[in-house]
């Protein structure tokens, strides 16, 4: 498609996730039954590839929430939507949040504050497939980052363009910039 330009190949993504999984495994290796929480929908591919490569002494508990500040927009709307925020009792546990992208920081800040208020976790760390510091509004920095990107709109590897037709390009095995000016 002429309005897509590959930014990172499936091979580059796989290699980066290998490195992240090793780093996270080192940090989590001795923790008792860590909890990994994926933020749907965008983080699904990143989370599944990441946790399958992690090595910890205890089994991982994997949970999901559905949060968004984008809706069908190309930039954060500033409002956090929480269509699914149902979690079991994970009080005082070590938590790894897995996000697709940290852009404005609003969604991550909201969720970190929510977890702290509801569960008083032993620790919270944030892994993000992408970090886009140019869009940062709140002081949020991932502990683990796949790739840092400039101010571009990206799709693929779980990230989509909502637009009028909804959920487009999420299934791509690579990450691409999407130029919506080209028709």
PAGULO-61604 format. One record per residue (C-alpha): residue number from 1; x, y, z. Coordinates in Angstrom, 2 decimals, padded with zeros to 5 digits, always signed. Layout:
BEGIN
pami;east;north;up
NUM;X;Y;Z;
...
//
This chain:
BEGIN
pami;east;north;up
1;+000.00;+000.00;+000.00;
2;+001.48;+003.33;-001.04;
3;+000.56;+005.16;+002.16;
4;+002.44;+002.65;+004.37;
5;+006.19;+002.83;+004.85;
6;+007.88;+000.11;+006.89;
7;+009.66;+001.48;+009.94;
8;+010.73;-001.75;+011.68;
9;+010.66;-005.21;+010.10;
10;+009.31;-008.33;+011.79;
11;+012.92;-009.49;+012.23;
12;+013.98;-006.22;+013.89;
13;+010.97;-006.40;+016.20;
14;+011.73;-010.01;+017.13;
15;+015.37;-009.22;+017.91;
16;+014.40;-006.25;+020.08;
17;+011.84;-008.31;+021.99;
18;+014.49;-010.97;+022.64;
19;+016.68;-008.30;+024.25;
20;+013.79;-006.86;+026.28;
21;+012.70;-010.30;+027.48;
22;+016.23;-010.99;+028.72;
23;+016.38;-007.65;+030.55;
24;+012.95;-008.09;+032.14;
25;+013.75;-011.71;+033.04;
26;+016.84;-010.55;+034.91;
27;+014.77;-008.01;+036.87;
28;+011.87;-010.38;+037.57;
29;+013.68;-013.72;+037.91;
30;+013.45;-013.97;+041.71;
31;+010.10;-012.25;+042.25;
32;+007.23;-014.29;+043.64;
33;+004.50;-014.88;+041.04;
34;+004.75;-011.61;+039.05;
35;+001.64;-010.21;+037.39;
36;+001.78;-009.06;+033.77;
37;-001.08;-006.81;+032.69;
38;-001.58;-006.17;+028.99;
39;-003.36;-003.04;+027.85;
40;-005.70;-004.05;+025.02;
41;-006.01;-003.96;+022.15;
42;-002.71;-002.61;+020.88;
43;-000.33;-004.50;+023.18;
44;-001.60;-008.00;+022.40;
45;+001.17;-009.03;+019.96;
46;+003.92;-007.39;+022.02;
47;+002.68;-008.99;+025.23;
48;+002.34;-012.48;+023.77;
49;+005.80;-012.41;+022.17;
50;+007.38;-010.89;+025.28;
51;+005.96;-013.25;+027.92;
52;+006.73;-016.37;+025.86;
53;+010.39;-015.34;+025.92;
54;+010.59;-014.30;+029.57;
55;+012.14;-016.68;+032.10;
56;+011.14;-016.37;+035.75;
57;+011.36;-018.70;+038.74;
58;+007.60;-018.49;+039.32;
59;+004.85;-018.71;+036.76;
60;+003.51;-015.42;+035.43;
61;-000.06;-014.37;+036.11;
62;-001.34;-012.66;+032.96;
63;-004.27;-010.24;+033.04;
64;-005.77;-007.75;+030.59;
65;-007.48;-004.38;+030.72;
66;-008.91;-002.32;+027.90;
67;-007.92;+001.35;+028.12;
68;-007.53;+004.06;+025.52;
69;-007.04;+007.77;+025.11;
70;-007.12;+007.67;+021.29;
71;-010.57;+006.39;+020.36;
72;-010.63;+006.74;+016.56;
73;-008.35;+009.78;+016.59;
74;-004.72;+010.01;+015.45;
75;-003.62;+011.69;+018.69;
76;-004.60;+011.29;+022.33;
77;-007.97;+012.87;+023.04;
78;-006.96;+013.60;+026.63;
79;-009.82;+011.47;+027.98;
80;-009.16;+007.95;+029.24;
81;-011.74;+005.41;+028.14;
82;-012.02;+002.34;+030.39;
83;-014.25;-000.20;+028.64;
84;-012.72;-003.07;+030.66;
85;-010.89;-002.51;+033.93;
86;-011.75;-005.66;+035.86;
87;-008.83;-007.25;+037.70;
88;-008.64;-009.94;+040.41;
89;-007.06;-009.18;+043.76;
90;-003.40;-008.51;+042.93;
91;-002.64;-006.61;+046.12;
92;+001.02;-006.30;+047.12;
93;+002.24;-008.12;+044.01;
94;+005.00;-007.19;+041.55;
95;+003.33;-005.87;+038.40;
96;+004.57;-005.40;+034.86;
97;+002.28;-003.27;+032.70;
98;+002.65;-003.96;+028.97;
99;+001.57;-001.14;+026.64;
100;+001.71;-000.72;+022.89;
101;+002.80;+002.93;+022.99;
102;+003.48;+005.64;+025.55;
103;+002.65;+008.88;+023.80;
104;+001.03;+011.60;+025.93;
105;+001.50;+009.46;+029.05;
106;-002.13;+009.93;+030.09;
107;-003.19;+006.29;+029.80;
108;-000.08;+004.99;+031.55;
109;-000.33;+007.57;+034.36;
110;-004.03;+006.81;+034.84;
111;-003.40;+003.07;+035.05;
112;-000.34;+003.31;+037.32;
113;-002.30;+005.57;+039.70;
114;-005.28;+003.19;+039.56;
115;-003.11;+000.17;+040.42;
116;-001.40;+002.03;+043.27;
117;-004.76;+003.16;+044.70;
118;-006.55;-000.19;+044.33;
119;-003.83;-002.75;+045.03;
120;-000.81;-001.12;+046.73;
121;+001.56;-003.24;+044.60;
122;+005.03;-004.24;+045.81;
123;+006.34;-002.73;+042.56;
124;+005.13;-001.50;+039.19;
125;+007.19;-001.45;+036.04;
126;+006.12;-000.36;+032.59;
127;+007.14;-002.05;+029.33;
128;+006.13;-000.29;+026.14;
129;+006.63;-001.50;+022.60;
130;+006.96;+002.13;+021.51;
131;+007.90;+005.34;+023.28;
132;+006.98;+008.65;+021.62;
133;+008.44;+011.33;+023.91;
134;+007.54;+014.14;+021.47;
135;+003.89;+013.68;+022.44;
136;+004.47;+013.53;+026.21;
137;+002.13;+015.64;+028.33;
138;+002.69;+013.82;+031.65;
139;+005.97;+012.72;+033.20;
140;+005.80;+008.99;+032.41;
141;+008.80;+006.99;+031.24;
142;+008.73;+003.29;+030.42;
143;+011.15;+001.09;+032.33;
144;+011.53;-001.07;+029.21;
145;+011.16;+000.29;+025.68;
146;+011.09;-001.57;+022.40;
147;+011.67;+001.41;+020.13;
148;+011.62;+005.19;+020.51;
149;+009.89;+006.94;+017.62;
150;+009.47;+010.50;+016.44;
151;+006.17;+012.28;+015.92;
152;+004.76;+009.93;+013.29;
153;+001.56;+007.91;+013.11;
154;+002.33;+004.19;+013.12;
155;+000.36;+001.01;+012.50;
156;+001.06;-002.70;+012.54;
157;+002.23;-005.18;+015.14;
158;-000.93;-004.55;+017.15;
159;-001.35;-000.83;+016.54;
160;-004.21;+000.24;+014.33;
161;-005.75;+003.15;+012.51;
162;-009.32;+003.42;+013.75;
163;-010.60;+005.81;+011.13;
164;-014.02;+005.31;+009.59;
165;-013.50;+001.63;+008.79;
166;-011.99;+000.82;+012.22;
167;-009.14;-001.46;+013.36;
168;-007.08;-001.26;+010.17;
169;-003.52;-002.61;+009.86;
170;-003.32;-004.10;+013.38;
171;-002.46;-007.53;+011.92;
172;+000.71;-006.45;+010.08;
173;+003.79;-008.34;+011.33;
174;+005.91;-005.18;+011.01;
175;+005.59;-001.55;+012.14;
176;+004.89;+001.09;+009.50;
177;+004.24;+004.79;+009.30;
178;+000.86;+005.66;+007.85;
179;+000.53;+008.74;+005.69;
180;-003.15;+009.64;+005.69;
181;-002.59;+012.55;+003.29;
182;-002.10;+010.15;+000.37;
183;-005.33;+008.91;-001.17;
//
